[in-house]
Amino acid sequence: NISSWTDQGGIYTRQVVTSSPANGAYSFQLIGGNYTSYDGISHSFPASRPSYISFKVKSLTGNTSESNDVAIGNSSDLLSNGGICSFWIDNDNKQVNMYTGWSGTVNFPLTFNTWQKVELKNINFSAHTFDYYVDGNLLMSNIVFSNSNINSLDLIHLWSWKAGNTSCFDEIIFGTDPSLWLSAAPSTGTIIPP
């Protein structure tokens, strides 16, 4: 529900669209950018310690420079010290990128006009680590958070860096890995929760 998100004042067209969502009937687009971080939309939620985060992003043909920026962290210091990691699409080099000071930039090939699924799995708030996946491919394990002060999450920001780009977002999930929600019980042939 986009009405619960906060407009951060950047120069964008912000719209919920029904054409080609990743799943369901709707997705969100930011059209524009002003070479500024954190100026798209944001959403606050009760502090939590999810073991899993995922979101889908799509960059359209014609986008250049940087788009589809995502920052997830704690409202007390996200803007000053960063979040778990930095995420963006590098359209010029056709890469889906994630960065922490510990990992450096980890990239995966971008496919324009295609939804790509980004996952942070096995998030450990005691060790301040996570595993990074794109489109089901494990790219790196035990990545140390960019901001080691984070002990819970309560804020997500979405924005786009370059004017004229269209950044698409869908299926933002915080919680437990959906692949673990149900498991088969071979002895009974039934599906049981974990």
WOQUIDA-V735016 format. One record per residue. N is the residue number from 0. RES is the residue in three letters. SS is DSSP state (a for helix, b for strand, c for the rest). BURIAL is 1 if it has 9 or more other ideal C-beta (glycine too) atoms within 8 Angstrom, else 0. Layout:
n=N res=RES ss=SS burial=BURIAL
n=N res=RES ss=SS burial=BURIAL
This chain:
n=0 res=ASN ss=c burial=0
n=1 res=ILE ss=a burial=0
n=2 res=SER ss=a burial=0
n=3 res=SER ss=a burial=0
n=4 res=TRP ss=c burial=0
n=5 res=THR ss=b burial=0
n=6 res=ASP ss=b burial=0
n=7 res=GLN ss=c burial=1
n=8 res=GLY ss=c burial=0
n=9 res=GLY ss=c burial=1
n=10 res=ILE ss=c burial=0
n=11 res=TYR ss=b burial=1
n=12 res=THR ss=b burial=0
n=13 res=ARG ss=b burial=1
n=14 res=GLN ss=b burial=0
n=15 res=VAL ss=b burial=0
n=16 res=VAL ss=b burial=1
n=17 res=THR ss=c burial=0
n=18 res=SER ss=c burial=0
n=19 res=SER ss=c burial=0
n=20 res=PRO ss=c burial=1
n=21 res=ALA ss=c burial=1
n=22 res=ASN ss=c burial=0
n=23 res=GLY ss=c burial=0
n=24 res=ALA ss=c burial=0
n=25 res=TYR ss=c burial=1
n=26 res=SER ss=b burial=1
n=27 res=PHE ss=b burial=1
n=28 res=GLN ss=b burial=1
n=29 res=LEU ss=b burial=1
n=30 res=ILE ss=b burial=1
n=31 res=GLY ss=b burial=1
n=32 res=GLY ss=c burial=1
n=33 res=ASN ss=c burial=0
n=34 res=TYR ss=c burial=0
n=35 res=THR ss=c burial=1
n=36 res=SER ss=c burial=0
n=37 res=TYR ss=c burial=1
n=38 res=ASP ss=c burial=1
n=39 res=GLY ss=c burial=1
n=40 res=ILE ss=b burial=1
n=41 res=SER ss=b burial=1
n=42 res=HIS ss=b burial=1
n=43 res=SER ss=b burial=0
n=44 res=PHE ss=b burial=0
n=45 res=PRO ss=b burial=0
n=46 res=ALA ss=b burial=0
n=47 res=SER ss=b burial=1
n=48 res=ARG ss=c burial=1
n=49 res=PRO ss=c burial=1
n=50 res=SER ss=c burial=1
n=51 res=TYR ss=b burial=1
n=52 res=ILE ss=b burial=1
n=53 res=SER ss=b burial=1
n=54 res=PHE ss=b burial=1
n=55 res=LYS ss=b burial=1
n=56 res=VAL ss=b burial=1
n=57 res=LYS ss=b burial=1
n=58 res=SER ss=b burial=1
n=59 res=LEU ss=c burial=1
n=60 res=THR ss=c burial=0
n=61 res=GLY ss=c burial=0
n=62 res=ASN ss=c burial=1
n=63 res=THR ss=c burial=0
n=64 res=SER ss=c burial=1
n=65 res=GLU ss=b burial=1
n=66 res=SER ss=b burial=1
n=67 res=ASN ss=b burial=1
n=68 res=ASP ss=b burial=1
n=69 res=VAL ss=b burial=1
n=70 res=ALA ss=b burial=1
n=71 res=ILE ss=b burial=1
n=72 res=GLY ss=b burial=1
n=73 res=ASN ss=c burial=1
n=74 res=SER ss=c burial=0
n=75 res=SER ss=c burial=0
n=76 res=ASP ss=c burial=1
n=77 res=LEU ss=a burial=1
n=78 res=LEU ss=a burial=0
n=79 res=SER ss=a burial=0
n=80 res=ASN ss=a burial=0
n=81 res=GLY ss=c burial=0
n=82 res=GLY ss=c burial=1
n=83 res=ILE ss=c burial=1
n=84 res=CYS ss=c burial=1
n=85 res=SER ss=b burial=1
n=86 res=PHE ss=b burial=1
n=87 res=TRP ss=b burial=1
n=88 res=ILE ss=b burial=1
n=89 res=ASP ss=b burial=1
n=90 res=ASN ss=c burial=1
n=91 res=ASP ss=c burial=0
n=92 res=ASN ss=c burial=0
n=93 res=LYS ss=c burial=0
n=94 res=GLN ss=b burial=1
n=95 res=VAL ss=b burial=1
n=96 res=ASN ss=b burial=1
n=97 res=MET ss=b burial=1
n=98 res=TYR ss=b burial=1
n=99 res=THR ss=b burial=1
n=100 res=GLY ss=c burial=0
n=101 res=TRP ss=c burial=0
n=102 res=SER ss=c burial=1
n=103 res=GLY ss=b burial=0
n=104 res=THR ss=b burial=0
n=105 res=VAL ss=b burial=1
n=106 res=ASN ss=b burial=1
n=107 res=PHE ss=b burial=1
n=108 res=PRO ss=b burial=0
n=109 res=LEU ss=c burial=1
n=110 res=THR ss=c burial=0
n=111 res=PHE ss=c burial=1
n=112 res=ASN ss=c burial=0
n=113 res=THR ss=c burial=0
n=114 res=TRP ss=c burial=1
n=115 res=GLN ss=b burial=1
n=116 res=LYS ss=b burial=1
n=117 res=VAL ss=b burial=1
n=118 res=GLU ss=b burial=1
n=119 res=LEU ss=b burial=1
n=120 res=LYS ss=b burial=1
n=121 res=ASN ss=b burial=1
n=122 res=ILE ss=b burial=1
n=123 res=ASN ss=b burial=1
n=124 res=PHE ss=c burial=1
n=125 res=SER ss=c burial=0
n=126 res=ALA ss=c burial=0
n=127 res=HIS ss=c burial=1
n=128 res=THR ss=b burial=1
n=129 res=PHE ss=b burial=1
n=130 res=ASP ss=b burial=1
n=131 res=TYR ss=b burial=1
n=132 res=TYR ss=b burial=1
n=133 res=VAL ss=b burial=1
n=134 res=ASP ss=c burial=0
n=135 res=GLY ss=c burial=0
n=136 res=ASN ss=b burial=0
n=137 res=LEU ss=b burial=0
n=138 res=LEU ss=b burial=1
n=139 res=MET ss=b burial=1
n=140 res=SER ss=b burial=0
n=141 res=ASN ss=b burial=0
n=142 res=ILE ss=b burial=1
n=143 res=VAL ss=b burial=1
n=144 res=PHE ss=c burial=1
n=145 res=SER ss=c burial=1
n=146 res=ASN ss=c burial=1
n=147 res=SER ss=c burial=0
n=148 res=ASN ss=c burial=0
n=149 res=ILE ss=c burial=1
n=150 res=ASN ss=c burial=0
n=151 res=SER ss=c burial=1
n=152 res=LEU ss=b burial=1
n=153 res=ASP ss=b burial=1
n=154 res=LEU ss=b burial=1
n=155 res=ILE ss=b burial=1
n=156 res=HIS ss=b burial=1
n=157 res=LEU ss=b burial=1
n=158 res=TRP ss=b burial=1
n=159 res=SER ss=c burial=1
n=160 res=TRP ss=c burial=1
n=161 res=LYS ss=c burial=1
n=162 res=ALA ss=c burial=0
n=163 res=GLY ss=c burial=0
n=164 res=ASN ss=c burial=1
n=165 res=THR ss=b burial=1
n=166 res=SER ss=b burial=1
n=167 res=CYS ss=b burial=1
n=168 res=PHE ss=b burial=1
n=169 res=ASP ss=b burial=1
n=170 res=GLU ss=b burial=1
n=171 res=ILE ss=b burial=0
n=172 res=ILE ss=b burial=1
n=173 res=PHE ss=b burial=1
n=174 res=GLY ss=b burial=0
n=175 res=THR ss=c burial=0
n=176 res=ASP ss=c burial=0
n=177 res=PRO ss=a burial=0
n=178 res=SER ss=a burial=0
n=179 res=LEU ss=a burial=0
n=180 res=TRP ss=c burial=0
n=181 res=LEU ss=b burial=0
n=182 res=SER ss=b burial=0
n=183 res=ALA ss=b burial=0
n=184 res=ALA ss=b burial=1
n=185 res=PRO ss=c burial=0
n=186 res=SER ss=c burial=0
n=187 res=THR ss=c burial=0
n=188 res=GLY ss=c burial=0
n=189 res=THR ss=b burial=0
n=190 res=ILE ss=b burial=0
n=191 res=ILE ss=b burial=0
n=192 res=PRO ss=b burial=0
n=193 res=PRO ss=c burial=0
